[in-house]
C-alpha cells in the first residue's frame, strides 16, 4: 500500500513552532534640563540669585504590566510577520521524501549486521486512513535480515519527522525572475485539489522536477525534460489547468520526441547526488549469521590482496611490487536465501529498508523492485608508496567505466570499456600523489562520471558520456558491478560502501519491468531492456513536483501539477533533530 500522503490534516508537512525568537525592547531614561547660572554685577562679581521655592520634579508613572503586554504584542506581531512573509517551521509526517527527509520513523539496529536504519511508522503515529496500527517488523537493507521486533525482543521507539525551515520570501521576489522556483528545489506548496480541509492547511513537500511549459519523461528510473510540445488548452479555465487531465499523459507527439532522442536528461549536482544516494551495502557491517555459510561480498581475484580476516574481511592490503597484471577486488550483490543458509547473486535494485514496515493487523508487503544501474563506490585508501596504479571500476550494461590514478603523479584518467575497446574520456590532476590516507568516491549517475578525492572534485560536476545503443543489464558485467584494482602499488583499502541512485518509477508501488524478470536469472533480463516511458506536460505557470521515495509517494504523477500561486516556499534546512541530520537540504 503506497504512502498516499494526501488525506491527513497535517498533509505532508505540518506547521510547527517557528524557531525564530525576538529579544525584548530596551528603554533609555531621559535626563531633566540643568537650570542655568547667571553671572552679573560690576567687576564681574557674581551676584547671588534668589533661591526659588523648590518644586518637585514630575515623576513618570511606571506600569509594569503594560510594558510586559507591549513587549509580548510586539514579539507576536513580529513573529507573525516573519512567519507570513519570511520563514516558517514545518514537521514532516510522512515518508514520501525518504530518505532525504524522514517522516515519523523508528530507528532499528539489525541484530545480524548491526547496521542502523530508519523504518516508516506513520501508520502507527499519524495514519492516513483508519486507526493507528503498530509497526512490528521490517527488513534490513544492508543484509536483508527480516527483523521481527517481538522475536528479537526489541522495541524501537518512534521519532517525529524532520523539522525543516522553509523560506517563504524566495518566491515573492518579483525582480529579474528571482521569484521563479528552480529545478531540484525541495518546495512546500498547498495541495491544489484541496488547499484546506476543515480550515486546516493541506501543505505538501516534494522535489520540483518540471518547469512551466516543459514535458517531463520518466524512463528506466531517470528523468528527462523538453521544452514543449505545446497544446491548445486556451479554453480551459485557469484554475483547472493543474488537473491531471491537462498533463497530456503519454501524448503520442511527446512519446515520439522521446524515442527520437529529443529529451534531455535531468542531472544532479554532486551535492544532490550525495543527498539522494541510497545504501546498497556497507562492508563495515557484515552479517554474523552468514559467516561460514556464504562468501564475503567483496572477494579477491588474486593472492596479491591480503584481507585482515578471510571470513569477515574489512581491510585489504596490496604490497608494492613489479606485477604487470591488475589485481582485482570484486563486489558481488549476494542476497541471502529465505532460510539464510546460502546466498544468490542478484542485480542491484531500488530496495529500501524504510519501506519494509509491517503492521500488526494489516498486510503491507515490501514494494516491488526495479534494477538500478547507476552506482557509486566509496572507500578509504591508504597509499603506502607513491608508485603504481589504482583503479575504481563501475559496470552498467555493456559498459565498464574506470577511474585510473597514477599514484606517482596523482593524475586520474576516466576510461570507458565497451566490448573490449577502451575509450579515454578525460584526464585531470588530483591531490593523490603522495603517501597518505584518502577518501575516494566514483559515481556513474545520470550518464555522467563524477570523482571525489576527499572533498575535491577534480572533474567538476563530472564527465558526460553518450548512452549505449543497447540498454539493460548483462551477465558479464552487472553481477560484479563494482571493483577496486591495483597494479604495482602499495595500498590498503577499507571502509568500502556501495550506493545506488534514487529510482523514479512510472507508477506508484508497481515495477516498471514485466513480471517475468528475475534479478538472479540472467535469461529473464530481456524484460529489463525495453521499459515503459511516461511523459507528462507541465502547463505554463505550473510546476511538476515528485517525491524522492518514488515508489511510495503520492505526487504529480497521479494528481497533477502545482500552480505558482500555491507555492509557499523552499525548504532550506533541517533544524531538528540534532543527531547528525541537522543542516542544509539538497
Buried (B, 14 or more C-beta within 10 A) or exposed (E): BBBBBBBBBBBBBBBBEBEBEEEEEEEEEEEEEEEEEEEEEEEEEEEEEEEEEEEEEEEEEEEEEEEEEEBEEEBEEEBEEBBEEBBBBBBBBBBBBBBBBBBBBBBBBBBBBBBEBBBBBBBBBBBBEEEEBEBBBBBBBBBBBBBEBEEBEEEBEBBBBBBBBBBBEBBBEEEEEEBBBEBBBBBBBBBBEEEEBEEEBBBBBBBBBBBBBBBBBBBBBBBBBBEEBEBEBEEBEEEEBBBBEBBBEBBEBBBEBBEEEBBEBBBBBBEBBBBBBBBBBBBBBBBEBBEEEBEBBBBBBBEBBBBEEEEBBBBBBBBBBEBEEBBBBBBBBBBBEEEBEEBEBBBBBBBBBBBBBBBEEEEBEBBBBBBBBBBBBBBBBBBBBBBBBBBBBBBBBBBBBBBBBBBBEBBBBBBBBBEEEEEEBBBBEBEBBEEEEBEBBBBBBBBBBBBBBEEEBBBEBBBEBEBBEEBBBBEEBBBBBBBBBBBBBBBBBBBBBBBBBBBBBBBBBEBBBEEEBBBEEBEBBEBBBEBEBBBBBBBEBBBBBBBBBBBBBBBBBEBBBBBBEBBBBBBBBBBBBEEEEEEEBB
